[in-house]
Amino acid sequence: MAVSKTKPNEQIIEAYTAGQRRFGENYVQEGEEKVKSLSQDYPDIEWHFIGPLQSNKTKIIAGLFDWMHTVEREKIASRLNDQRPEHMSPLNVCIQVNISQEASKSGVTTAEIAALAEKIHLLPNLNLRGLMAIPSASVDNVTAIAELAELQKQYQRLSAKYPSVDTLSVGMSNDLELAVAHGSTMVRIGSAIFGARDYPKNGAISNQAQRLDK
Ligand SMILES: *Cc1c(COP(=O)(O)O)cnc(C)c1O
């Protein structure tokens, strides 16, 4: 997946022209603008939402995106299900797992995966596809490897139970090789494709973006 957050439409089109079809966005407003402005001319782009989502914004994601990677609460799942338009196929969802167990990070604990998966599995307008995680920004590889191994174990357990589960969404520009070695089926690559992100000093995107990038 090419993570195009903060990057202009021209760069998305350039990547599209080179053959890329799967794009990820982090911010609701920015993602909404991009999908609306590009989906007519580029109907085969597959749009993935990979950022934090507040419950009052679920309708935008349900109405525009193909995938949602960061489900971590039943409330968000049921709102996405209720708001998914009838003419669209079920929204593909991953459960975000807080594999590094950092308080500042989003996601369920490994102990909570099974119960949330069961809830999602019962919602007809959602298609449970797998797990998503952001391992520790490797202070040392040992920590990241232990987290990735645990994530892979959880993923194998889930995919054994649900035939629809085929996606382990993990790995970014800096840890993609390690993630692939631990079973990632979908890496999310931003800066290694589009270059370093240059956040504006002001504006709605910048605060949230900077917070997330710490
Ligand atoms: C920004 C972001 C990425 C891409 O990060 P890079 O380090 O630029 O590859 C992947 N996943 C999530 C959830 C992100 O927020």
The ligand as a MOL file (V3000), in Angstrom:
LIG
                    3D

  0  0  0     0  0            999 V3000
M  V30 BEGIN CTAB
M  V30 COUNTS 15 15 0 0 0
M  V30 BEGIN ATOM
M  V30 1 C 2.3890 7.3070 8.0390 0
M  V30 2 C 2.0140 5.8930 8.2240 0
M  V30 3 C 2.6150 4.8700 7.4620 0
M  V30 4 C 3.7530 5.1250 6.4880 0
M  V30 5 O 4.9120 5.4820 7.2000 0
M  V30 6 P 6.3310 5.6350 6.4620 0
M  V30 7 O 7.2910 5.5360 7.5690 0
M  V30 8 O 6.3280 6.9530 5.7970 0
M  V30 9 O 6.4690 4.5170 5.4750 0
M  V30 10 C 2.1580 3.5750 7.6420 0
M  V30 11 N 1.1860 3.2860 8.5180 0
M  V30 12 C 0.5890 4.2220 9.2710 0
M  V30 13 C -0.4840 3.8370 10.2060 0
M  V30 14 C 0.9910 5.5540 9.1440 0
M  V30 15 O 0.4140 6.4700 9.9260 0
M  V30 END ATOM
M  V30 BEGIN BOND
M  V30 1 1 1 2
M  V30 2 1 2 3
M  V30 3 2 2 14
M  V30 4 1 3 4
M  V30 5 2 3 10
M  V30 6 1 4 5
M  V30 7 1 5 6
M  V30 8 2 6 7
M  V30 9 1 6 8
M  V30 10 1 6 9
M  V30 11 1 10 11
M  V30 12 2 11 12
M  V30 13 1 12 13
M  V30 14 1 12 14
M  V30 15 1 14 15
M  V30 END BOND
M  V30 END CTAB
M  END
